[in-house]
C-alpha cells in the first residue's frame, strides 16, 4: 500500500479539455497503470464526448457515479478553480488535487469555510491537496499531477514538500543513490491550502511501506514548526528536513504566495532550529538531502 493513491485509484480530470489538462492527462495515462486509473473527464459543454477514449461528463457527481472514481485532479483556470474544488467536495470524493496556481485568496477562504461547515454537519470529509501544487505520485503505480514520472523509482522513502521543484530534486537524489520513494507529495505553496506537512507526516508514520521521510518546507507560516512538534512526540521514523529561503529578506514575498516572512518564527533559520530541536536531521544544503537520509537508515 502507499499513502493517498495506488494503482487501483480511479481518477477524474476536471478541466480535461484545456491545453494543460489534455497534456498532463496524457502524461499520467502513459505512466505505469495510468491507462486504467484515468476514467473520466468533466466539462459541462462537452458532455457525451471523449478525450482520447476517456469519457467526458457534465459534472463531477455524474462522473463519479458512472465510473466509481474517488479522486479528482483539477486543471481549471484560476477564476473557476475554487468552484471546481467545491464541486469535487460536493460529489463526496475522497481526495481532490488542485494543480491550479493563482486562485484568489478570497475564493480559497470561501471554499475552505464551506468544506469545514459540510464536515461539521456530518458530511463526508474530502481531502484537498493544493492548490498550486505538483500533485502526488506512488512510483511505478500511478501519478496524478505534473511531476516528471521518469525520475521516480519504487522504494521506501516518503517525500513531502511545499515546493514542486524541490520535490523533484529530493526524488531525483533518492533515485540516483539507489533509494526509491514510497510516495512523493507536493502540498503547494499557497497560504490557504488543504493537506499540510503534519497531515502527510501522519500518513507516512502510519504507512508500513515507508521507512523514512524527507520533509521540505519554505519560509512563511507556522506549518513546518507544527509538523515538527507533532513528529517529536509521535514519529517513529527518521526524518531529514530542509527549509528553502535562508537568504530571503523579511517582508518580501518569495515565489509562492505563502512564502512571506511575517514574524520571528517563520524564517528559515527559526524553522530549521525548531526541526533540529524536534529530532530532525536538518541541512542547509539541498544537494545533501538524500545522502544524509541514507546515513540514517
FIPAGU-657688 format. One record per residue (C-alpha): residue in three letters; x, y, z. Coordinates in steps of 0.05 Angstrom, whole numbers, plus 5000, padded with zeros to 4 digits. Last residue first. Layout:
! residues N
ALAXYZ
...
***
This chain:
! residues 297
UNK537950815152
UNK540351485178
UNK546351545131
UNK541851445071
UNK537952055095
UNK544052495096
UNK545752285024
UNK538652415002
UNK538353125028
UNK545453345012
UNK544053764949
UNK539054184988
UNK544654495030
UNK542154805095
UNK541154115125
UNK536953845182
UNK536953155215
UNK530253215252
UNK529853085327
UNK524953615349
UNK530454115368
UNK533054055296
UNK526254205267
UNK525454805313
UNK532355075294
UNK530854965220
UNK524355345227
UNK527755935261
UNK533255965210
UNK528355925151
UNK524256505179
UNK517256345205
UNK518456425279
UNK520357155281
UNK514357475247
UNK511657595177
UNK516357225129
UNK512657125064
UNK512756465027
UNK505256345024
UNK504356664955
UNK509956244928
UNK515556604893
UNK518557004950
UNK514257534983
UNK518658055017
UNK517258235090
UNK523857955116
UNK529457855065
UNK530457145039
UNK537456845049
UNK535256215086
UNK529556135037
UNK528355385029
UNK527654965092
UNK530554265093
UNK528953685139
UNK531452955140
UNK526852505180
UNK527951825215
UNK521751425231
UNK517651325295
UNK514051995292
UNK509552135352
UNK512152655402
UNK517752985362
UNK513752895298
UNK507953315325
UNK512853875343
UNK516053835273
UNK509253865239
UNK507354495278
UNK514054815261
UNK513254645187
UNK506254945185
UNK507455605221
UNK507356075160
UNK512856375117
UNK519556095096
UNK519555435059
UNK519054695075
UNK521954035054
UNK520753395093
UNK524852785072
UNK521852165104
UNK524051475130
UNK521850745127
UNK515350805087
UNK511850145067
UNK508350045135
UNK504850725127
UNK502551005194
UNK508351495201
UNK507751685127
UNK500351865137
UNK501852265199
UNK507452625162
UNK502452795106
UNK497653125155
UNK503253495192
UNK506153775127
UNK499354075110
UNK493653795068
UNK488954335040
UNK491355025022
UNK490755745043
UNK497556095042
UNK499355784975
UNK505855394967
UNK503654704946
UNK502954034982
UNK507453644936
UNK507152914957
UNK512152364939
UNK510251644956
UNK514151014973
UNK520451304941
UNK526650964916
UNK533550914946
UNK539050734896
UNK543451354903
UNK540651664840
UNK533451514857
UNK534051874924
UNK537352474891
UNK532052504836
UNK526452484888
UNK529553034931
UNK530453494870
UNK523453334843
UNK520353534909
UNK524854144908
UNK521854364842
UNK514754284868
UNK515954674932
UNK511654564993
UNK514753875002
UNK513453165026
UNK517852575007
UNK517051875034
UNK522551355028
UNK521150615018
UNK522350474944
UNK519350494875
UNK523250954829
UNK521651664806
UNK525752084758
UNK521851834697
UNK515052084721
UNK516452824714
UNK511553164762
UNK505253494734
UNK499553174771
UNK496852484789
UNK502051934783
UNK500451194789
UNK503750524803
UNK511250524785
UNK512351074837
UNK506451284880
UNK505652004858
UNK502652644884
UNK500653324856
UNK505153884831
UNK501954414876
UNK498755094868
UNK492354874904
UNK494054404936
UNK491853724961
UNK484753714988
UNK481853155030
UNK474353055024
UNK470852975091
UNK463852675084
UNK458253075114
UNK456553075189
UNK454553805195
UNK461553985218
UNK464353675155
UNK460054095109
UNK461754715150
UNK469254585145
UNK468754485069
UNK464555125062
UNK469755505102
UNK475355235058
UNK471455424995
UNK470356135018
UNK477556235041
UNK480055954975
UNK475756444935
UNK478157034977
UNK485456814967
UNK484656874891
UNK486956244855
UNK493856384824
UNK496455684811
UNK492055094790
UNK494554394808
UNK488554224853
UNK488353504878
UNK481553304905
UNK481252684950
UNK476052204978
UNK470452464932
UNK463852654964
UNK460952974900
UNK460153624939
UNK467653624953
UNK469253544878
UNK464454114861
UNK467754534915
UNK474554434884
UNK471754624815
UNK468655254846
UNK475555424874
UNK478555324804
UNK473855774765
UNK477756434763
UNK484456074770
UNK483855644706
UNK481454924715
UNK486954394718
UNK483854004775
UNK485353274793
UNK479752854820
UNK479752244866
UNK474351724883
UNK472351484814
UNK466750954813
UNK465851064738
UNK458551264727
UNK457251564796
UNK463951924799
UNK462952234730
UNK455852434748
UNK457952774812
UNK463953104777
UNK459153424727
UNK457553444653
UNK461452814636
UNK467252684588
UNK469151964571
UNK476651794566
UNK478051484498
UNK482952004474
UNK478552554504
UNK471252374499
UNK464552694480
UNK458052594518
UNK458953214560
UNK462853754522
UNK459754394549
UNK459354134621
UNK466753944620
UNK469053374665
UNK473752804649
UNK473352074667
UNK477051404677
UNK484251574690
UNK486550964730
UNK486750404679
UNK491250774629
UNK495151064687
UNK497950384709
UNK505250594699
UNK505451284666
UNK502251394597
UNK495551594628
UNK499152104671
UNK502652414611
UNK496152454570
UNK492552754630
UNK498253254635
UNK497653504563
UNK490053504559
UNK489053874625
UNK494254394607
UNK491154534538
UNK484054534564
UNK479453944550
UNK480853564615
UNK478854144660
UNK476853694718
UNK480553034708
UNK477152454744
UNK481351894775
UNK480451164795
UNK485550904845
UNK487550174835
UNK494950304824
UNK495450704889
UNK493451374919
UNK493251734986
UNK499051375021
UNK502050734995
UNK500050005000
***
